């Protein structure tokens, strides 16, 4: 099945990076790569679970499309343990995860468990779709975020994708509640 923003279900739909300053980082993507506009959500504290415990971290996300794939920037505003800051040491910035839409969400979670990968983070998005970050870092250079395919979540991505088509550079940072 082809998603409305041009990727097939089951393929990588997003590349995510942890950044120190979301506005500066989004500005760098705009200035250097012409990517935008960025839809910024936060700061907020997700109702997520991090490695089985309630999430305590406060986050801001910025999302934009480059072609048919989304780029997500994540800034954590505190030192709480989280999937984005797992150690007591210095912060690590850079690539964090790939996201994949799944129309067989529970089966995909089980498939990754069968490889011995743990669930590092679970949440329900504002659209109602479920997500699970699978920690596959023993074999790959990042985690995999499984995103439950729902019409509402596809619409979130489609809105951001449509804004990127023929974007003229105006209004590069836009608030978002989704």
C-alpha positions in Angstrom: 0.0 0.0 0.0 1.3 3.4 -1.0 1.0 6.2 1.6 -0.4 9.6 0.6 3.1 11.2 1.0 4.7 8.8 -1.5 6.3 6.0 0.6 5.0 2.4 0.8 3.8 1.0 4.1 6.7 -0.9 5.7 9.4 1.3 4.3 11.4 4.0 6.1 9.3 7.1 6.4 11.4 9.1 8.7 15.1 9.7 9.8 15.4 11.2 13.3 18.2 13.1 14.9 18.8 14.3 18.5 19.9 17.9 18.5 21.1 20.4 21.1 19.0 23.3 20.0 15.9 22.6 17.8 15.5 26.1 16.4 19.2 26.4 15.4 19.2 22.9 13.9 16.0 23.5 11.9 17.5 26.8 10.7 20.6 25.0 9.6 18.5 22.6 7.5 16.6 25.5 6.0 19.8 27.6 5.2 22.1 24.8 4.1 19.7 22.3 2.5 16.5 24.2 1.8 14.5 21.8 3.8 11.3 23.0 5.4 8.9 24.2 6.6 9.4 22.7 10.1 6.4 21.8 12.2 7.4 22.3 15.9 5.7 20.5 18.7 6.7 21.3 22.3 8.0 21.5 24.8 5.9 18.7 26.1 6.2 15.6 28.3 4.9 12.5 26.5 2.8 10.0 28.4 5.3 7.4 27.2 7.1 4.6 28.9 10.9 4.4 28.8 12.3 0.9 29.3 9.2 0.0 31.3 9.1 3.1 33.5 7.1 6.4 33.1 8.8 8.9 30.9 10.1 11.9 32.8 11.8 13.8 29.9 10.5 17.0 28.4 10.9 17.1 24.6 10.5 19.3 21.6 10.1 17.9 18.1 10.5 19.5 14.7 9.5 17.7 11.5 9.9 18.5 7.8 10.0 16.5 4.6 12.8 16.2 2.1 11.3 14.5 -0.9 9.1 11.7 0.3 10.9 11.1 3.7 10.4 13.0 6.9 13.3 14.3 8.9 12.6 14.7 12.7 14.7 16.7 15.1 14.4 15.9 18.8 15.6 18.2 21.6 15.4 17.0 25.2 15.2 19.9 27.6 16.3 18.2 30.8 18.6 15.4 32.1 15.9 12.9 32.9 16.8 9.4 31.6 15.1 8.8 28.3 15.4 7.0 25.0 17.1 10.2 23.8 19.5 10.5 26.7 20.2 7.1 28.1 23.5 7.6 29.9 24.7 9.8 32.9 27.5 11.1 30.8 27.6 13.8 28.2 24.8 14.1 25.7 25.0 12.4 22.4 23.7 14.3 19.4 23.2 13.0 15.9 21.3 10.1 14.2 18.9 8.3 16.6 16.3 6.2 14.7 14.4 5.3 11.6 10.6 5.3 11.6 8.5 2.7 9.7 4.7 2.8 9.3 3.2 -0.6 10.0 -0.2 -1.9 9.1 0.5 -5.0 11.2 1.8 -3.3 14.3 1.5 -6.0 16.9 2.9 -8.6 14.6 5.9 -6.3 13.7 6.6 -5.7 17.4 6.6 -9.4 18.0 8.9 -10.0 15.0 11.5 -7.6 16.4 11.2 -9.2 19.8 12.0 -12.6 18.1 15.3 -11.0 17.1 16.0 -10.3 20.7 15.4 -6.5 20.4 13.9 -4.8 23.5 11.1 -2.2 23.5 13.0 0.9 24.6 10.0 3.4 24.4 6.3 3.1 23.9 3.7 5.8 23.5 0.4 6.8 21.9 0.7 9.8 19.6 -1.9 12.7 19.6 -3.4 11.1 16.5 -4.1 7.9 18.6 -1.6 5.8 16.8 0.8 3.6 18.9 4.5 3.8 18.6 7.3 1.5 19.8 11.0 2.2 19.6 12.8 -1.1 19.2 16.4 -1.1 20.5 18.3 -2.8 17.7 21.6 -0.9 18.3 23.5 -4.2 18.8 23.1 -4.7 15.1 22.3 -1.3 13.5 23.5 2.3 14.1 20.1 3.4 15.5 16.8 2.3 16.8 13.7 1.6 14.8 10.4 3.4 15.6 7.4 1.4 14.6 4.4 3.6 13.9 1.0 2.1 13.8 -0.6 3.0 10.5 -3.9 4.9 11.0 -5.6 7.3 8.7 -5.2 10.0 11.3 -1.4 9.5 11.6 -1.0 9.3 7.8 -2.8 12.7 7.7 -0.3 14.2 10.1 2.5 13.2 7.8 0.6 14.2 4.7 0.0 17.7 6.0 3.7 18.2 6.7 4.6 16.7 3.3 2.2 18.9 1.3 3.6 22.0 3.0 7.1 21.0 1.7 6.0 20.9 -1.9 7.1 24.0 -3.7 7.9 25.6 -0.3 9.0 29.2 -0.9 11.2 29.5 2.3 8.5 31.5 4.1 7.4 30.8 7.7 10.1 28.1 8.3 9.1 27.2 11.9 5.4 26.5 12.4 3.8 25.5 15.7 2.1 22.1 15.7 0.0 20.2 18.3 0.3 16.8 16.5 
